[in-house]
Amino acid sequence: MAVPKVKEYSVSEWSALSPAQIAAPLPWSETSLCVHHAGYKGSRGGVLMIRLGDGAGAQSLCVKPCQRLVNMDHELLAADILSAAGLRVPAARLATQAEIDDEMVPNLIAKFERSDTSGSWNMPDFLAYAGLYCMRADLRQQAGIPDSVAVAQQVALKASRAERRAAIEAGEARAEPVAVLEFVRGPTLPQAGGVAALGEGEYETLGRLAALDVLLNNADRLPVFFETEDNQGNLGNIILEPGPDGSVVCCAIDSCVNPLEGVALEKYVERIRTEGRTPSLTAASAALGMVGGTVLLDSHLSALRHGWRQGLETICEMTRNGTLRAAIDTRVDAAVAAGGTRGELAKATAYLLAVAEAIANLMVAADGVPPPRPPAEA
């Protein structure tokens, strides 16, 4: 089998495009390029970067299929909470099955190109399972798949898609968890060279984000509260979005609520009580220094601590004024409208309210601020 030619696409190429609005309906038929940008999981992670149109009017957006072991409702819930807390996250929505089958899949497959954007040209599951090899003659030939096999695959694919659509229409299944995401222009923190790109304001934002990640139990970013030998964080989940005045905004991507319950939740809450006010910054400092090749200044660490404190205060305020519960309820309603059940997010709701209450009580003990109202039952 001949190795297919691999093209390279730079951050600057994609950042030059205007981000498309993600609201449906989208002109998927205008797709002119589809590139897989792999995440840390290689071929099974990352997103599909989509270019709509050509030339000066070309626009960009992303498509993210949910991976096994990841709950897309939990990802969207995390983004909603961060947004409600005043942090920058990409706009996102779930695609309907009709949009996936009839518009996205055929147009994305037609314009898919292998890329070594992040060191991987493997095939993402989203397109492989949708029949990429059997629908693209050039890739089929490269993979050595006989035409007769491709025809059989297409017949089986058509039948399985029809069966799934029927189950969705009968209320017996949900659409595939595929999200349409805003394309955020700018490099990730490691791509930008790390700390050299940040000022004290950005360090404060990172501190706030780290505090909100404690609420989410999201260890896949800056390792402040999640210091372990096997967790060095993932600074690739922070994009530095350029502002019109030359500044940058830290945008959080790939966030997720990871709910705990029972003994695990009790231990987590106890850690918040004992360590939440003054977490160690050793691992975070090492992670940031590693990508930047330098040592953080005292002013940077001070800004991180200040941002952490701001994040805890934000959680306390969101708990007290009902903003957190409103964000949760809105996402639960959206999940139900997409074919889910309220029970799917019951565990996440209970977890979030319990941890938020623990953080709010921590701030009460520290500052004597008014306690939050008891959260309503999940």
LINZI-V75396 format. One record per residue. RES is the residue in one small letter. SS is DSSP state (H for helix, E for strand, L for the rest). PSI is psi in whole degrees, -180 to 180 (999 if undefined). Layout:
<<RES SS PSI> <RES SS PSI>>
//
This chain:
<<m L 130> <a L 138> <v L 124> <p L 150> <k L 135> <v L 128> <k E 157> <e L 132> <y L 128> <s L 161> <v H -41> <s H -35> <e H -49> <w H -34> <s H -20> <a L -15> <l L 151> <s E 130> <p E 132> <a L 152> <q L 142> <i L -4> <a L 143> <a L 150> <p L 147> <l L 148> <p L 70> <w H -26> <s H -15> <e H 7> <t E 124> <s E -11> <l E 139> <c E 117> <v E 136> <h E 118> <h E 100> <a E 145> <g E -164> <y L -16> <k L 11> <g E -131> <s E -19> <r E -1> <g E -169> <g E -161> <v E 167> <l E 123> <m E 128> <i E 134> <r E 124> <l E 124> <g L -177> <d L 167> <g H -154> <a H -25> <g H 5> <a L 145> <q E 162> <s E 150> <l E 177> <c E 152> <v E 129> <k E 108> <p E 139> <c L 132> <q L 158> <r L 147> <l L -2> <v L 133> <n L 114> <m H -34> <d H -38> <h H -34> <e H -47> <l H -36> <l H -43> <a H -44> <a H -39> <d H -41> <i H -43> <l H -41> <s H -43> <a H -26> <a L 1> <g L 14> <l L 154> <r E 125> <v E 156> <p L 144> <a L 146> <a E 154> <r E 160> <l E 142> <a L 149> <t L 162> <q H -36> <a H -41> <e H -41> <i H -52> <d H -45> <d H -25> <e H -52> <m H -57> <v H -54> <p H -36> <n H -36> <l H -39> <i H -40> <a H -30> <k L 13> <f E 134> <e E 139> <r L 147> <s E 149> <d L 33> <t L -41> <s L 30> <g L 11> <s L 130> <w L 22> <n L 162> <m L 124> <p L 143> <d H -38> <f H -44> <l H -33> <a H -45> <y H -23> <a L 2> <g L 29> <l H -47> <y H -40> <c H -19> <m H -17> <r L 109> <a H -39> <d H -44> <l H -33> <r H -42> <q H -41> <q H -36> <a H -7> <g L 30> <i L 120> <p L 151> <d H -37> <s H -37> <v H -41> <a H -41> <v H -45> <a H -39> <q H -40> <q H -41> <v H -46> <a H -40> <l H -44> <k H -40> <a H -43> <s H -36> <r H -43> <a H -40> <e H -42> <r H -42> <r H -40> <a H -41> <a H -37> <i H -46> <e H -28> <a L 0> <g L 19> <e L -4> <a L 163> <r L 162> <a L 157> <e L 141> <p L 87> <v E 123> <a E 144> <v E 124> <l E 146> <e E 137> <f L 122> <v L 118> <r L 137> <g L 160> <p L 162> <t E 167> <l L -46> <p L -38> <q L -29> <a L -5> <g L 11> <g H -132> <v H -24> <a H -23> <a H -3> <l L 143> <g L -178> <e H -33> <g H -39> <e H -36> <y H -36> <e H -42> <t H -41> <l H -38> <g H -43> <r H -44> <l H -40> <a H -38> <a H -42> <l H -31> <d H -27> <v H -42> <l H -41> <l H -17> <n L 49> <n L 103> <a L 1> <d L 51> <r L -113> <l L 119> <p L 75> <v L -62> <f L -5> <f L 50> <e L 108> <t E 164> <e L -32> <d L 10> <n E 103> <q L 12> <g L -176> <n L 87> <l H -8> <g H -12> <n H 21> <i E 120> <i E 137> <l E 99> <e E 122> <p E 137> <g L 166> <p L -20> <d L 12> <g L -6> <s L 174> <v E 151> <v E 130> <c E 115> <c E 126> <a E 127> <i L 164> <d L 42> <s L 155> <c L 142> <v L 128> <n L 87> <p L 146> <l L 161> <e L 168> <g H -138> <v H -38> <a H -41> <l H -42> <e H -44> <k H -38> <y H -45> <v H -39> <e H -38> <r H -40> <i H -42> <r H -39> <t H -28> <e H -6> <g L -33> <r L -37> <t L 70> <p L 155> <s L 142> <l L 14> <t H -51> <a H -40> <a H -42> <s H -41> <a H -41> <a H -44> <l H -40> <g H -31> <m H -44> <v H -24> <g H -12> <g L 31> <t L 173> <v L 136> <l L 142> <l L 161> <d H -35> <s H -34> <h H -45> <l H -39> <s H -39> <a H -39> <l H -45> <r H -40> <h H -43> <g H -38> <w H -46> <r H -43> <q H -40> <g H -43> <l H -42> <e H -36> <t H -43> <i H -42> <c H -45> <e H -41> <m H -34> <t H -41> <r H -41> <n H 2> <g L 2> <t H -40> <l H -48> <r H -37> <a H -41> <a H -41> <i H -48> <d H -38> <t H -42> <r H -37> <v H -44> <d H -41> <a H -39> <a H -41> <v H -42> <a H -27> <a L 4> <g L 3> <g L -177> <t L 155> <r H -27> <g H -24> <e H -34> <l H 8> <a H -42> <k H -43> <a H -40> <t H -49> <a H -42> <y H -51> <l H -43> <l H -36> <a H -44> <v H -39> <a H -41> <e H -40> <a H -41> <i H -42> <a H -41> <n H -33> <l H -42> <m H -33> <v H -47> <a H -33> <a H -40> <d H -9> <g L 24> <v L 158> <p L 137> <p L 153> <p L 159> <r L 145> <p L 133> <p L 148> <a L 160> <e L 140> <a L 999>>
//
